[in-house]
Amino acid sequence: MKAQVEKTLFKEGDYVAHRDNISMRMEVERVVYKRREYIDENNKPVVKHFCIGVRCRWWLGEELQKNVFHSNTLIPWEIAEKGQIYASKYLESIKK
């Protein structure tokens, strides 16, 4: 049985910013998945992996910080560098 994996916009090593602090550059450490098993309508077992967050790390002074964020709150760093207007447009575009 082959597991289905939900696709995400970000991958390990990408640089991102959070919508609440677009000037803070963070690195994607990994995408966090949760495994779900269920029986489909044909009584066949199905395994699916759902993205539950994106684990990021960043330096705050001398201290390395880590946290998991929902992917729809993160902005690619290339867009965040351009400023708040571009970041807002990006966030609106991914809602659709």
Secondary structure, DSSP 4 states (H G I P E B T S, - for coil): -PPEE---S--TT-EEEETTEEEEEEEEEEEEEEEEEEE-TTS-EEEEEEEEEEEEEEEETTEEEEEEE-GGGEEEHHHHTT-HHHHHHHHHHHH-
